[in-house]
Amino acid sequence: MLRVTSTALDDRPERALLDRLERYYDAVPRHGARAEDFGPLTVFVREGQGWPFYARPAQGWSGEASAADVARVRARQRELGIPESFEWIAEITPALRAVIEDSGLVVHEYPLMVLDPGVPVPTAEELSVESSVRIMGPDDPALASALAVPHLAFAEPGTDIGSAGVVELAEAVRARAGDGSVDLVVARIGAGLTSVAAAVDGGTALCAGQHQPVGAVSEIVGVGTLPTARRRGLGLAVTAALVADARSRGVETVFLSAGDDDVARIYARLGFRRVATALVAEPAE
């Protein structure tokens, strides 16, 4: 792992927690990708359908990445036809940001938040949302819409009510039919690698998200609400359901990256606290 020599960070009680998250970040892609070694950096290359992975600091490496290391990784990503992207924790690998930015990539910051063990989280029922919130099995008829709705949500970022609604969601489900994405998640659900929760109304998922457990750690990812269904508390209810499911599986540390400070304040209402900053680098649009 690329280490920080800062005494301030080493003295923080979260240091062991951040190291645990680092190990998780390295472990979780290995279920669906091969890892290619580039010294202080690792490139994860997805095998099969699904979101492409990224490059990140290598576990067990004691040095710092150079401009040449970053250039080699980006050349390999272009060769593979995958996004030239990097992800890492700012407080663990602070020197990487300058090298990445000097290479021409743009770095985005996201609040990294953790729910400590024992922090009580209300149930979806206690949050009193109108839609039915449930953990989805592999045969759930609303699974396809649950996997499609975050794409529409992230296309209209923020927390304001947007334009995409159930008509656009139905079109997105049809467009994704037969591309293997649902089959991939069904297989991951069966293997215990992914859990999907959704707020369902009239047989359609209006909000959905996932968590991906690795041992006693799990990250909540992809929580998104259909833009026309925002401001109903659905995101909180889905997140609460994911937390409950993770804890029922023996997960002790649940964490997530919030889209921005406004979204972070929403997750704070469930007890999540900010412990660091997740960085994502990608080419400028």
Secondary structure by P-SEA (a helix, b strand, c coil): cccccccccccccaaaaaaaaaaaaaccccccbbbbbcccbbbbbbcccccbbbbcccccccccccaaaaaaaaaaaaaacccbbbbbbcccccaaaaaaaaabbbbbbbbbbbbcccccccccccccccbbbbbccccccaaaaaaaaaaaaaaccccccccccaaaaaaaaaaacccaaaaaaaaaaaaccbbbbbbcccccccccbbbbbcccccccccccccccccccaaaaaaaaaaaaaaaaacccccccccccaaaaaaaaaabbbbcbbbbbbbccc
